[in-house]
Amino acid sequence: ALALVSFVAVARAECDDDEVTKTKKGVMKAISEIKDFFRR
């Protein structure tokens, strides 16, 4: 799951100039999505 989060974060970071901020947002979003997935 962690590898998936990292992959998603990197993929989203490549789409933005501010990679650090985008990566942090991508990681948080991915983590929240995974948590929602496991709640079902």
mmCIF file of the N, C-alpha and C atoms, coordinates in Angstrom:
data_MODEL
# 
_entry.id   MODEL 
# 
loop_
_atom_site.group_PDB 
_atom_site.id 
_atom_site.type_symbol 
_atom_site.label_atom_id 
_atom_site.label_alt_id 
_atom_site.label_comp_id 
_atom_site.label_asym_id 
_atom_site.label_entity_id 
_atom_site.label_seq_id 
_atom_site.pdbx_PDB_ins_code 
_atom_site.Cartn_x 
_atom_site.Cartn_y 
_atom_site.Cartn_z 
_atom_site.occupancy 
_atom_site.B_iso_or_equiv 
_atom_site.pdbx_formal_charge 
_atom_site.auth_seq_id 
_atom_site.auth_comp_id 
_atom_site.auth_asym_id 
_atom_site.auth_atom_id 
_atom_site.pdbx_PDB_model_num 
ATOM 1   N N  . ALA A 1 1  ? 0.844   -1.207 0.000   1.00 0.00 ? 1  ALA A N  1 
ATOM 2   C CA . ALA A 1 1  ? 0.000   0.000  0.000   1.00 0.00 ? 1  ALA A CA 1 
ATOM 3   C C  . ALA A 1 1  ? 0.879   1.257  0.000   1.00 0.00 ? 1  ALA A C  1 
ATOM 4   N N  . LEU A 1 2  ? 1.973   1.189  0.753   1.00 0.00 ? 2  LEU A N  1 
ATOM 5   C CA . LEU A 1 2  ? 2.871   2.350  0.839   1.00 0.00 ? 2  LEU A CA 1 
ATOM 6   C C  . LEU A 1 2  ? 3.486   2.654  -0.518  1.00 0.00 ? 2  LEU A C  1 
ATOM 7   N N  . ALA A 1 3  ? 3.840   1.604  -1.260  1.00 0.00 ? 3  ALA A N  1 
ATOM 8   C CA . ALA A 1 3  ? 4.422   1.795  -2.593  1.00 0.00 ? 3  ALA A CA 1 
ATOM 9   C C  . ALA A 1 3  ? 3.407   2.461  -3.509  1.00 0.00 ? 3  ALA A C  1 
ATOM 10  N N  . LEU A 1 4  ? 2.144   2.068  -3.365  1.00 0.00 ? 4  LEU A N  1 
ATOM 11  C CA . LEU A 1 4  ? 1.077   2.653  -4.182  1.00 0.00 ? 4  LEU A CA 1 
ATOM 12  C C  . LEU A 1 4  ? 0.921   4.129  -3.868  1.00 0.00 ? 4  LEU A C  1 
ATOM 13  N N  . VAL A 1 5  ? 0.973   4.461  -2.584  1.00 0.00 ? 5  VAL A N  1 
ATOM 14  C CA . VAL A 1 5  ? 0.871   5.859  -2.169  1.00 0.00 ? 5  VAL A CA 1 
ATOM 15  C C  . VAL A 1 5  ? 2.008   6.669  -2.767  1.00 0.00 ? 5  VAL A C  1 
ATOM 16  N N  . SER A 1 6  ? 3.218   6.123  -2.699  1.00 0.00 ? 6  SER A N  1 
ATOM 17  C CA . SER A 1 6  ? 4.388   6.822  -3.237  1.00 0.00 ? 6  SER A CA 1 
ATOM 18  C C  . SER A 1 6  ? 4.251   7.017  -4.736  1.00 0.00 ? 6  SER A C  1 
ATOM 19  N N  . PHE A 1 7  ? 3.794   5.997  -5.430  1.00 0.00 ? 7  PHE A N  1 
ATOM 20  C CA . PHE A 1 7  ? 3.630   6.072  -6.884  1.00 0.00 ? 7  PHE A CA 1 
ATOM 21  C C  . PHE A 1 7  ? 2.612   7.140  -7.256  1.00 0.00 ? 7  PHE A C  1 
ATOM 22  N N  . VAL A 1 8  ? 1.490   7.140  -6.559  1.00 0.00 ? 8  VAL A N  1 
ATOM 23  C CA . VAL A 1 8  ? 0.439   8.126  -6.830  1.00 0.00 ? 8  VAL A CA 1 
ATOM 24  C C  . VAL A 1 8  ? 0.947   9.529  -6.554  1.00 0.00 ? 8  VAL A C  1 
ATOM 25  N N  . ALA A 1 9  ? 1.663   9.685  -5.443  1.00 0.00 ? 9  ALA A N  1 
ATOM 26  C CA . ALA A 1 9  ? 2.181   11.001 -5.070  1.00 0.00 ? 9  ALA A CA 1 
ATOM 27  C C  . ALA A 1 9  ? 3.155   11.512 -6.116  1.00 0.00 ? 9  ALA A C  1 
ATOM 28  N N  . VAL A 1 10 ? 4.039   10.646 -6.582  1.00 0.00 ? 10 VAL A N  1 
ATOM 29  C CA . VAL A 1 10 ? 5.021   11.038 -7.593  1.00 0.00 ? 10 VAL A CA 1 
ATOM 30  C C  . VAL A 1 10 ? 4.325   11.375 -8.902  1.00 0.00 ? 10 VAL A C  1 
ATOM 31  N N  . ALA A 1 11 ? 3.348   10.568 -9.283  1.00 0.00 ? 11 ALA A N  1 
ATOM 32  C CA . ALA A 1 11 ? 2.623   10.795 -10.531 1.00 0.00 ? 11 ALA A CA 1 
ATOM 33  C C  . ALA A 1 11 ? 1.924   12.149 -10.501 1.00 0.00 ? 11 ALA A C  1 
ATOM 34  N N  . ARG A 1 12 ? 1.366   12.507 -9.346  1.00 0.00 ? 12 ARG A N  1 
ATOM 35  C CA . ARG A 1 12 ? 0.674   13.789 -9.221  1.00 0.00 ? 12 ARG A CA 1 
ATOM 36  C C  . ARG A 1 12 ? 1.668   14.940 -9.143  1.00 0.00 ? 12 ARG A C  1 
ATOM 37  N N  . ALA A 1 13 ? 2.821   14.688 -8.545  1.00 0.00 ? 13 ALA A N  1 
ATOM 38  C CA . ALA A 1 13 ? 3.831   15.737 -8.397  1.00 0.00 ? 13 ALA A CA 1 
ATOM 39  C C  . ALA A 1 13 ? 4.376   16.152 -9.755  1.00 0.00 ? 13 ALA A C  1 
ATOM 40  N N  . GLU A 1 14 ? 4.456   15.223 -10.694 1.00 0.00 ? 14 GLU A N  1 
ATOM 41  C CA . GLU A 1 14 ? 5.005   15.515 -12.014 1.00 0.00 ? 14 GLU A CA 1 
ATOM 42  C C  . GLU A 1 14 ? 4.122   16.479 -12.795 1.00 0.00 ? 14 GLU A C  1 
ATOM 43  N N  . CYS A 1 15 ? 2.892   16.625 -12.367 1.00 0.00 ? 15 CYS A N  1 
ATOM 44  C CA . CYS A 1 15 ? 1.946   17.486 -13.076 1.00 0.00 ? 15 CYS A CA 1 
ATOM 45  C C  . CYS A 1 15 ? 1.960   18.921 -12.548 1.00 0.00 ? 15 CYS A C  1 
ATOM 46  N N  . ASP A 1 16 ? 2.845   19.204 -11.602 1.00 0.00 ? 16 ASP A N  1 
ATOM 47  C CA . ASP A 1 16 ? 2.842   20.531 -10.980 1.00 0.00 ? 16 ASP A CA 1 
ATOM 48  C C  . ASP A 1 16 ? 4.272   21.041 -10.826 1.00 0.00 ? 16 ASP A C  1 
ATOM 49  N N  . ASP A 1 17 ? 4.441   22.363 -10.940 1.00 0.00 ? 17 ASP A N  1 
ATOM 50  C CA . ASP A 1 17 ? 5.775   22.954 -10.797 1.00 0.00 ? 17 ASP A CA 1 
ATOM 51  C C  . ASP A 1 17 ? 6.271   22.836 -9.358  1.00 0.00 ? 17 ASP A C  1 
ATOM 52  N N  . ASP A 1 18 ? 5.360   23.063 -8.411  1.00 0.00 ? 18 ASP A N  1 
ATOM 53  C CA . ASP A 1 18 ? 5.732   22.980 -6.995  1.00 0.00 ? 18 ASP A CA 1 
ATOM 54  C C  . ASP A 1 18 ? 5.626   21.524 -6.551  1.00 0.00 ? 18 ASP A C  1 
ATOM 55  N N  . GLU A 1 19 ? 6.655   20.753 -6.853  1.00 0.00 ? 19 GLU A N  1 
ATOM 56  C CA . GLU A 1 19 ? 6.590   19.310 -6.629  1.00 0.00 ? 19 GLU A CA 1 
ATOM 57  C C  . GLU A 1 19 ? 6.490   18.925 -5.162  1.00 0.00 ? 19 GLU A C  1 
ATOM 58  N N  . VAL A 1 20 ? 7.165   19.668 -4.297  1.00 0.00 ? 20 VAL A N  1 
ATOM 59  C CA . VAL A 1 20 ? 7.148   19.316 -2.876  1.00 0.00 ? 20 VAL A CA 1 
ATOM 60  C C  . VAL A 1 20 ? 5.742   19.446 -2.303  1.00 0.00 ? 20 VAL A C  1 
ATOM 61  N N  . THR A 1 21 ? 5.109   20.585 -2.559  1.00 0.00 ? 21 THR A N  1 
ATOM 62  C CA . THR A 1 21 ? 3.755   20.804 -2.052  1.00 0.00 ? 21 THR A CA 1 
ATOM 63  C C  . THR A 1 21 ? 2.788   19.815 -2.683  1.00 0.00 ? 21 THR A C  1 
ATOM 64  N N  . LYS A 1 22 ? 2.937   19.609 -3.985  1.00 0.00 ? 22 LYS A N  1 
ATOM 65  C CA . LYS A 1 22 ? 2.047   18.695 -4.697  1.00 0.00 ? 22 LYS A CA 1 
ATOM 66  C C  . LYS A 1 22 ? 2.206   17.273 -4.179  1.00 0.00 ? 22 LYS A C  1 
ATOM 67  N N  . THR A 1 23 ? 3.439   16.895 -3.885  1.00 0.00 ? 23 THR A N  1 
ATOM 68  C CA . THR A 1 23 ? 3.682   15.542 -3.381  1.00 0.00 ? 23 THR A CA 1 
ATOM 69  C C  . THR A 1 23 ? 3.031   15.355 -2.020  1.00 0.00 ? 23 THR A C  1 
ATOM 70  N N  . LYS A 1 24 ? 3.176   16.357 -1.158  1.00 0.00 ? 24 LYS A N  1 
ATOM 71  C CA . LYS A 1 24 ? 2.564   16.269 0.170   1.00 0.00 ? 24 LYS A CA 1 
ATOM 72  C C  . LYS A 1 24 ? 1.053   16.152 0.051   1.00 0.00 ? 24 LYS A C  1 
ATOM 73  N N  . LYS A 1 25 ? 0.463   16.976 -0.817  1.00 0.00 ? 25 LYS A N  1 
ATOM 74  C CA . LYS A 1 25 ? -0.989  16.921 -1.014  1.00 0.00 ? 25 LYS A CA 1 
ATOM 75  C C  . LYS A 1 25 ? -1.390  15.576 -1.603  1.00 0.00 ? 25 LYS A C  1 
ATOM 76  N N  . GLY A 1 26 ? -0.576  15.086 -2.553  1.00 0.00 ? 26 GLY A N  1 
ATOM 77  C CA . GLY A 1 26 ? -0.871  13.801 -3.182  1.00 0.00 ? 26 GLY A CA 1 
ATOM 78  C C  . GLY A 1 26 ? -0.831  12.662 -2.180  1.00 0.00 ? 26 GLY A C  1 
ATOM 79  N N  . VAL A 1 27 ? 0.163   12.703 -1.290  1.00 0.00 ? 27 VAL A N  1 
ATOM 80  C CA . VAL A 1 27 ? 0.289   11.660 -0.274  1.00 0.00 ? 27 VAL A CA 1 
ATOM 81  C C  . VAL A 1 27 ? -0.905  11.691 0.669   1.00 0.00 ? 27 VAL A C  1 
ATOM 82  N N  . MET A 1 28 ? -1.260  12.875 1.150   1.00 0.00 ? 28 MET A N  1 
ATOM 83  C CA . MET A 1 28 ? -2.383  12.999 2.076   1.00 0.00 ? 28 MET A CA 1 
ATOM 84  C C  . MET A 1 28 ? -3.681  12.548 1.420   1.00 0.00 ? 28 MET A C  1 
ATOM 85  N N  . LYS A 1 29 ? -3.868  12.932 0.155   1.00 0.00 ? 29 LYS A N  1 
ATOM 86  C CA . LYS A 1 29 ? -5.086  12.551 -0.562  1.00 0.00 ? 29 LYS A CA 1 
ATOM 87  C C  . LYS A 1 29 ? -5.135  11.045 -0.767  1.00 0.00 ? 29 LYS A C  1 
ATOM 88  N N  . ALA A 1 30 ? -3.997  10.477 -1.151  1.00 0.00 ? 30 ALA A N  1 
ATOM 89  C CA . ALA A 1 30 ? -3.942  9.036  -1.391  1.00 0.00 ? 30 ALA A CA 1 
ATOM 90  C C  . ALA A 1 30 ? -4.202  8.259  -0.106  1.00 0.00 ? 30 ALA A C  1 
ATOM 91  N N  . ILE A 1 31 ? -3.623  8.732  0.998   1.00 0.00 ? 31 ILE A N  1 
ATOM 92  C CA . ILE A 1 31 ? -3.824  8.070  2.288   1.00 0.00 ? 31 ILE A CA 1 
ATOM 93  C C  . ILE A 1 31 ? -5.293  8.122  2.683   1.00 0.00 ? 31 ILE A C  1 
ATOM 94  N N  . SER A 1 32 ? -5.924  9.278  2.504   1.00 0.00 ? 32 SER A N  1 
ATOM 95  C CA . SER A 1 32 ? -7.337  9.415  2.861   1.00 0.00 ? 32 SER A CA 1 
ATOM 96  C C  . SER A 1 32 ? -8.196  8.519  1.976   1.00 0.00 ? 32 SER A C  1 
ATOM 97  N N  . GLU A 1 33 ? -7.829  8.407  0.693   1.00 0.00 ? 33 GLU A N  1 
ATOM 98  C CA . GLU A 1 33 ? -8.584  7.547  -0.216  1.00 0.00 ? 33 GLU A CA 1 
ATOM 99  C C  . GLU A 1 33 ? -8.456  6.087  0.194   1.00 0.00 ? 33 GLU A C  1 
ATOM 100 N N  . ILE A 1 34 ? -7.244  5.693  0.596   1.00 0.00 ? 34 ILE A N  1 
ATOM 101 C CA . ILE A 1 34 ? -7.018  4.309  1.026   1.00 0.00 ? 34 ILE A CA 1 
ATOM 102 C C  . ILE A 1 34 ? -7.788  4.024  2.313   1.00 0.00 ? 34 ILE A C  1 
ATOM 103 N N  . LYS A 1 35 ? -7.797  4.976  3.238   1.00 0.00 ? 35 LYS A N  1 
ATOM 104 C CA . LYS A 1 35 ? -8.534  4.790  4.489   1.00 0.00 ? 35 LYS A CA 1 
ATOM 105 C C  . LYS A 1 35 ? -10.021 4.636  4.201   1.00 0.00 ? 35 LYS A C  1 
ATOM 106 N N  . ASP A 1 36 ? -10.551 5.462  3.282   1.00 0.00 ? 36 ASP A N  1 
ATOM 107 C CA . ASP A 1 36 ? -11.965 5.366  2.924   1.00 0.00 ? 36 ASP A CA 1 
ATOM 108 C C  . ASP A 1 36 ? -12.253 4.010  2.284   1.00 0.00 ? 36 ASP A C  1 
ATOM 109 N N  . PHE A 1 37 ? -11.297 3.523  1.477   1.00 0.00 ? 37 PHE A N  1 
ATOM 110 C CA . PHE A 1 37 ? -11.471 2.231  0.810   1.00 0.00 ? 37 PHE A CA 1 
ATOM 111 C C  . PHE A 1 37 ? -11.571 1.104  1.833   1.00 0.00 ? 37 PHE A C  1 
ATOM 112 N N  . PHE A 1 38 ? -10.726 1.130  2.858   1.00 0.00 ? 38 PHE A N  1 
ATOM 113 C CA . PHE A 1 38 ? -10.725 0.060  3.851   1.00 0.00 ? 38 PHE A CA 1 
ATOM 114 C C  . PHE A 1 38 ? -11.898 0.175  4.826   1.00 0.00 ? 38 PHE A C  1 
ATOM 115 N N  . ARG A 1 39 ? -12.541 1.339  4.884   1.00 0.00 ? 39 ARG A N  1 
ATOM 116 C CA . ARG A 1 39 ? -13.694 1.497  5.775   1.00 0.00 ? 39 ARG A CA 1 
ATOM 117 C C  . ARG A 1 39 ? -14.922 0.794  5.203   1.00 0.00 ? 39 ARG A C  1 
ATOM 118 N N  . ARG A 1 40 ? -14.939 0.580  3.902   1.00 0.00 ? 40 ARG A N  1 
ATOM 119 C CA . ARG A 1 40 ? -16.116 -0.009 3.257   1.00 0.00 ? 40 ARG A CA 1 
ATOM 120 C C  . ARG A 1 40 ? -16.251 -1.487 3.591   1.00 0.00 ? 40 ARG A C  1 
# 
